[in-house]
């Protein structure tokens, strides 16, 4: 018996896809890796080109040379950091020798020269006071070397150049004034009220100190002065309390007894002759209800 079956038309048969046209996972990974390598190479090439360009315009630096100018004058730097005198180079020397052309250096140089001029003016006024006392035909020692003056006395640094006194940094104005009074020290305003005169102030711890006027030539006592700082301002304050107007230079005058006391304390410290001592720094301390000098440091020639 024959069985009949329906034959589907050829047009409705599925068409098999060829296996060779499919994209495998390996090919996808390889294509991504190749794209990444190309991108990385392009970035590296760009960076290399930029680096080459920077090498072509790289700035060069040259260290500036600094010349130390020799300082003139008769003074020098104190052993304990205090300036004994200052001298500044002239404007022509500064312009010829200095190689520093950086912005801001010129104003700084002007400030230094101005400060040096102020110190030099103070030193000149002290020198004129010394000339009035001893005449203008005498040789004077300097702060940089032993004195070479006339006479048969011992060669060495004079007391007013080798001595420094530290009155203590924590004093009130009243305590500082009591110390000065205890050692009989007077303040002297040189040139007040006129040339060749000195206005002296004593009894500094009293509410109203004593004031007198004398001739500078008649005063042969040891004198010292502050170059700056709080103590210089304190001396001016004590003078102002006595009604003495501000002056350019204010000196401390030591009585002969106090000068002799300092000489004994200086000698007892190292048992050295005064002519062999370059610097002696004294301190002041309380001794009961009184005060005493002691040596903090000493340098020798």
C-alpha positions as CSV (number, residue, x, y, z in Angstrom):
1,X,0.0,0.0,0.0
2,X,1.5,3.2,-1.0
3,X,1.8,6.0,1.6
4,X,1.8,9.5,0.3
5,X,3.7,12.3,2.0
6,X,3.6,16.0,1.2
7,X,6.9,17.4,-0.1
8,X,7.7,21.0,1.0
9,X,8.6,23.4,-1.7
10,X,12.2,24.2,-2.2
11,X,11.7,27.8,-1.5
12,X,10.7,27.2,2.1
13,X,13.8,25.2,3.0
14,X,16.2,26.8,5.6
15,X,19.5,27.9,4.3
16,X,22.5,26.6,6.3
17,X,24.9,29.4,7.4
18,X,28.5,28.8,6.4
19,X,30.8,28.2,9.4
20,X,33.7,30.3,8.0
21,X,31.8,33.6,8.3
22,X,31.5,33.6,12.1
23,X,33.7,36.0,14.5
24,X,35.3,33.9,17.2
25,X,36.2,35.1,20.7
26,X,39.9,34.8,19.9
27,X,39.5,37.3,17.0
28,X,37.7,39.7,19.2
29,X,40.5,39.7,21.8
30,X,43.2,40.0,19.2
31,X,41.5,43.1,17.6
32,X,41.1,44.8,21.0
33,X,44.8,44.1,21.9
34,X,45.9,45.5,18.5
35,X,43.8,48.7,19.0
36,X,45.3,49.2,22.5
37,X,48.8,48.8,21.2
38,X,48.2,51.3,18.4
39,X,46.7,53.8,20.9
40,X,49.6,53.4,23.3
41,X,52.2,53.9,20.6
42,X,50.5,57.0,19.4
43,X,50.4,58.5,22.9
44,X,54.1,57.6,23.4
45,X,55.0,59.2,20.1
46,X,53.2,62.4,21.1
47,X,55.0,62.6,24.4
48,X,58.3,62.0,22.7
49,X,57.7,64.9,20.3
50,X,56.7,67.2,23.2
51,X,59.9,66.2,25.1
52,X,62.0,67.0,22.0
53,X,60.4,70.4,21.8
54,X,61.2,71.1,25.5
55,X,64.8,70.2,25.0
56,X,65.1,72.8,22.3
57,X,63.9,75.7,24.5
58,X,65.3,74.6,27.9
59,X,66.6,77.6,29.8
60,X,70.1,77.7,31.1
61,X,71.1,79.0,34.5
62,X,74.3,80.7,35.5
63,X,75.3,81.2,39.0
64,X,75.9,84.8,39.9
65,X,79.3,85.6,41.4
66,X,79.4,87.6,44.6
67,X,82.4,89.8,45.4
68,X,83.0,90.8,49.0
69,X,83.9,94.5,49.2
70,X,86.6,95.5,51.7
71,X,85.2,97.7,54.3
72,X,87.0,100.9,55.2
73,X,87.2,102.8,58.5
74,X,89.0,102.4,61.8
75,X,86.6,100.1,63.6
76,X,85.7,96.5,63.5
77,X,83.3,93.8,64.7
78,X,83.1,93.4,68.5
79,X,84.2,90.0,69.9
80,X,80.7,89.5,71.4
81,X,78.7,90.6,68.3
82,X,78.4,94.4,68.9
83,X,79.4,96.8,66.2
84,X,82.2,99.2,67.3
85,X,81.9,101.2,64.1
86,X,80.5,100.8,60.6
87,X,81.8,102.1,57.3
88,X,80.0,101.7,54.0
89,X,81.4,101.6,50.4
90,X,80.9,104.5,48.2
91,X,78.2,104.5,45.5
92,X,80.8,104.2,42.8
93,X,82.5,101.2,44.5
94,X,79.1,99.5,45.0
95,X,78.2,100.0,41.3
96,X,81.6,98.8,40.0
97,X,82.0,95.7,42.3
98,X,78.6,94.3,42.8
99,X,77.3,91.7,40.3
100,X,74.0,91.2,42.0
101,X,71.3,92.5,39.7
102,X,68.3,90.6,41.1
103,X,65.1,92.6,41.7
104,X,64.8,93.9,45.2
105,X,68.6,94.0,45.9
106,X,69.0,97.7,45.2
107,X,66.5,98.8,47.9
108,X,68.2,96.5,50.3
109,X,71.6,98.0,49.5
110,X,70.3,101.5,50.0
111,X,68.9,100.5,53.4
112,X,72.2,99.0,54.5
113,X,74.1,102.1,53.4
114,X,71.7,104.4,55.2
115,X,72.1,102.3,58.4
116,X,75.9,102.4,58.1
117,X,75.7,106.2,57.6
118,X,73.8,106.6,60.9
119,X,76.3,104.5,62.8
120,X,79.2,106.4,61.2
121,X,77.6,109.7,62.2
122,X,77.3,108.5,65.8
123,X,81.0,107.4,65.8
124,X,82.1,110.8,64.4
125,X,80.2,112.6,67.2
126,X,81.9,110.4,69.8
127,X,85.2,111.1,68.2
128,X,84.6,114.9,68.3
129,X,83.8,114.6,72.0
130,X,87.1,112.8,72.5
131,X,88.9,115.5,70.5
132,X,87.4,118.2,72.7
133,X,88.7,116.5,75.8
134,X,92.2,115.6,74.7
135,X,92.9,117.8,71.7
136,X,93.2,117.0,68.0
137,X,96.9,116.2,67.8
138,X,96.8,112.8,69.6
139,X,96.9,109.4,68.0
140,X,94.0,107.1,69.0
141,X,93.8,103.4,69.0
142,X,91.2,101.6,67.0
143,X,88.7,98.8,67.8
144,X,90.5,96.4,65.4
145,X,94.1,96.6,66.8
146,X,95.9,97.6,70.0
147,X,96.2,101.3,70.6
148,X,99.3,103.1,69.3
149,X,99.0,106.4,71.2
150,X,101.7,108.6,72.6
151,X,103.2,108.2,76.0
152,X,105.0,105.5,78.1
153,X,101.9,103.6,79.3
154,X,101.2,99.9,78.6
155,X,100.2,99.0,75.0
156,X,96.8,97.4,74.7
157,X,93.1,98.0,74.2
158,X,91.8,100.9,76.3
159,X,89.0,100.1,78.7
160,X,86.2,101.8,76.7
161,X,87.1,99.6,73.7
162,X,87.6,96.3,75.4
163,X,84.8,96.4,78.0
164,X,81.2,95.4,77.5
165,X,78.6,95.4,80.2
166,X,75.5,93.3,80.3
167,X,73.1,94.9,82.7
168,X,70.6,92.0,82.5
169,X,67.7,91.6,80.1
170,X,64.7,91.2,82.5
171,X,65.0,94.5,84.4
172,X,62.3,97.1,84.6
173,X,63.3,100.7,84.0
174,X,63.3,101.3,87.8
175,X,65.6,98.4,88.5
176,X,68.0,99.4,85.7
177,X,68.1,103.0,87.1
178,X,68.9,101.6,90.6
179,X,71.8,99.7,89.2
180,X,73.2,102.8,87.5
181,X,72.8,104.9,90.7
182,X,74.5,102.2,92.8
183,X,77.7,102.4,90.7
184,X,77.5,106.2,90.5
185,X,77.0,106.3,86.8
186,X,75.7,109.5,85.2
187,X,74.0,110.0,81.8
188,X,75.4,112.7,79.6
189,X,73.7,114.4,76.7
190,X,76.6,115.6,74.5
191,X,76.1,118.9,72.7
192,X,73.2,119.9,75.0
193,X,72.4,122.8,75.4
194,X,75.1,123.8,73.0
195,X,78.4,122.8,71.4
196,X,81.2,121.9,73.8
197,X,78.7,121.3,76.6
198,X,77.2,118.2,78.3
199,X,74.0,118.0,80.2
200,X,74.5,115.4,83.0
201,X,71.6,113.5,84.6
202,X,72.2,111.7,88.0
203,X,70.0,110.1,90.7
204,X,68.2,108.3,87.9
205,X,66.0,106.2,90.3
206,X,64.5,109.2,91.9
207,X,61.2,110.7,90.7
208,X,63.0,113.8,89.6
209,X,66.7,113.2,88.7
210,X,69.3,115.8,89.2
211,X,70.4,117.8,86.1
212,X,73.5,119.9,85.6
213,X,75.5,121.3,82.7
214,X,79.3,121.1,82.3
215,X,82.0,121.6,79.7
216,X,83.1,118.5,77.8
217,X,86.8,119.4,78.1
218,X,86.6,119.3,81.9
219,X,85.3,115.7,82.0
220,X,88.1,113.1,82.0
221,X,86.0,110.1,83.2
222,X,85.5,106.8,81.4
223,X,82.4,106.9,79.2
224,X,80.5,104.3,77.2
225,X,77.4,104.3,75.0
226,X,74.9,101.9,73.5
227,X,74.8,101.3,69.8
228,X,71.2,100.3,69.8
229,X,68.6,98.1,71.4
230,X,66.4,98.3,74.4
231,X,69.1,99.7,76.7
232,X,69.7,102.7,74.5
233,X,65.9,103.4,74.6
234,X,66.0,103.0,78.4
235,X,68.7,105.6,78.7
236,X,66.7,108.0,76.6
237,X,63.7,107.3,78.7
238,X,65.6,108.1,81.9
239,X,66.9,111.3,80.3
240,X,63.4,112.3,79.3
241,X,62.2,111.8,82.8
242,X,64.7,114.5,83.9
243,X,63.4,116.8,81.2
244,X,66.3,116.4,78.8
245,X,65.1,116.5,75.2
246,X,66.1,113.6,72.9
247,X,69.6,113.9,71.6
248,X,71.7,112.2,68.9
249,X,74.2,110.7,71.4
250,X,73.8,109.8,75.1
251,X,76.8,108.7,77.1
252,X,77.3,106.9,80.4
253,X,80.0,108.4,82.6
254,X,81.7,106.1,85.1
255,X,83.2,107.6,88.3
256,X,86.9,106.7,88.9
257,X,85.9,104.3,91.8
258,X,83.7,102.2,89.5
259,X,86.4,102.2,86.8
260,X,88.9,100.9,89.4
261,X,86.4,98.3,90.5
262,X,86.0,97.0,87.0
263,X,89.8,96.8,86.6
264,X,90.1,94.7,89.7
265,X,87.3,92.3,88.7
266,X,88.8,92.0,85.2
267,X,92.3,91.2,86.6
268,X,91.0,88.7,89.2
269,X,89.1,86.7,86.5
270,X,92.2,85.5,84.6
271,X,95.1,87.1,86.5
272,X,96.1,88.7,83.2
273,X,97.6,92.1,82.6
274,X,95.2,94.6,81.1
275,X,97.6,95.1,78.1
276,X,97.0,91.4,77.1
277,X,93.2,91.5,77.1
278,X,91.3,92.1,74.0
279,X,87.7,91.9,75.3
280,X,86.1,91.5,78.7
281,X,82.3,91.1,79.0
282,X,80.9,92.0,82.5
283,X,77.6,91.0,84.0
284,X,75.7,92.7,86.9
285,X,74.0,90.6,89.6
286,X,72.4,91.3,92.9
287,X,74.5,90.8,96.1
288,X,72.0,91.1,98.9
289,X,70.6,94.6,98.7
290,X,73.6,95.7,96.6
291,X,74.9,94.9,93.1
292,X,78.3,93.6,91.9
293,X,80.2,93.1,88.6
294,X,81.4,89.7,87.4
295,X,83.2,88.5,84.3
296,X,81.1,86.6,81.8
297,X,83.7,86.1,79.2
298,X,87.2,87.3,78.3
299,X,89.3,87.3,75.1
300,X,93.0,87.8,74.9
301,X,95.4,89.4,72.3
